[in-house]
Amino acid sequence: KHHDFFAKQGVPFEKPIPLLGNTINLILQRESIVCLTKRNYYKFKGSKIFGFFNLMQPTYVLTDPDIIKRITIKDFDHFVNHDQMLANLDSTFGKTLFGMHGQKWKEMRSTLSPMFTSSKMKMTYGLLSHHANDFIKHFEKQADNGKNDIDVLEVFSRFTADGIATSTLGFEGDCVQNEKSLLYKMVKDILNDFTGPLAKFKFLLNFALPRLYKALNLSVTSKETKDFFKRAVIDVMDERERTKTTRPDVIQLMMEVKKGQLEVKNDEGNDKELDGFAAHEEMNLKSNVKNLQEIVDDEEYWIAQGLIFFIAGFDTTSNLLQSICFNLAKNRAIQQELYEEINEIVKTLNGKQVSYEALHRMKFLDMVVSEGLRIQPPAPQIDRFCSKDYKMDLGNGKFVNFKKGDVLFLPFHLLHHDAEYFPDPEKFDPLRFSDENKDSIITGSYLPFGLGPRACIGSRFALMEAKLLLFNVLANFEIVPSSRTPEKLTFTPDFNARINETVYLQFKRR
Ligand code: HEM
């Protein structure tokens, strides 16, 4: 039906096959979405944009940083939302910040953003650093018991699950200390809800036959998951209200929002000096408040936010930590330089935990984390949905007319690995982010947390968590490859493009 969609616009594309479009290799699980897009990224790079048939859905792939900047920042009003498909997939997901649309999204975003400023992060830092201590003790015990070849994603997932539970949801998860932790089982189930084989089937069904999907009343989030977040968010709020207890976490901030006691100012409480290079700077949305009361009174919205903070926060950060540790094990000189920076601080601590300020002032640590986010961005691509027609000037005498309903892809991973923006892109080189070099990074070519008003709301939390864990791990252990460490990291052959290999590493006590 849409066969000539791109041809009419003069946009280059690869010939699709009926029904499956350009996704045959994805469906047959032969290659990942990243590898699939990569071929055409280089073939059509000169055109700044190319077409891709995601099954029957024509999707524009943007390859030019300047165009990405215009779509995500300057002309954001035309591209406020993500693809509606996600909201249709699951009604709870539709109420998360990620799934919300238009005016309601704007109001929710400006309501939630004060929760993620650096001043609020400092507030939750104490809870997190307590977990970092537990984590190190656990690692030491493992090392003493001779267990020294560790699946790093598994342990880091346990740490990030505990981190999100304690500082976002307001309870102790006990995932690191207790192998059989209930929360960790829940976490695995949630991940499976969204990435398991049944989820893949539901995604496909919703994509190919949306009316049938709706008629069958299917959803991705299971009843157990919804019940869990109801208990973790609504019941906890009620309990605190009843017992008049408070705790420095996101639930508390949500309670303040509900009562209208948290001031809604997007740029409040940020400390640029302490934010990492990759941190997203929140933008003022200037939205007229129309729906806020309706949102605040609907408990489904708060359950949904608990869910999205968890999904968006725990898997991404643990994947980032996995890739950084992998690269540090492979690049020992870089690891040594980072250790020396850490050790300078450790010497001043007298056994105490590093402070928020000292952690965030560490330059080399920030460079290593920024490079980790470049080489293996946990979200390898993201979409935008055109909600108002838009004529894009490609700057080479050509124009593309985006129509309401069009879907666009921003291929973060490919831009991060494009030698035009990052020379010798496969090399793990934190110096790209040194004071001398970082200003030459082109906006729109480095997007680990996305760009513009819709970028990741939790970037400061993620950076704080990753830095805190790396600090503690490297202060106590040297990371070395084991005989089971993979040579390189590749992607799962599917749309999720997760790391395919199990990354085993050894942690030697210093
Ligand atoms: C290394 C860790 C993380 C990475 C790489 C990451 C990356 C991203 C990306 C790429 C987006 C989409 C941005 C766009 O469309 O331009 C996003 C959105 C989002 N992230 Fe993160 N994220 C991380 C951690 C977190 C954490 C810790 C939280 C919460 C505690 C979080 C909450 C969210 C939410 C709620 C959204 C949707 C924002 C909206 O649509 O307004 N993320 N993230």
Boltz pocket constraint, residues with backbone or C-beta under 6 A from the ligand:
constraints:
  - pocket:
      binder: B
      contacts: [[A, 97], [A, 98], [A, 99], [A, 109], [A, 168], [A, 308], [A, 309], [A, 310], [A, 312], [A, 313], [A, 314], [A, 316], [A, 317], [A, 320], [A, 377], [A, 378], [A, 379], [A, 382], [A, 383], [A, 447], [A, 448], [A, 449], [A, 450], [A, 451], [A, 452], [A, 453], [A, 454], [A, 455], [A, 456], [A, 457], [A, 458], [A, 459], [A, 461], [A, 462]]
      max_distance: 6.0
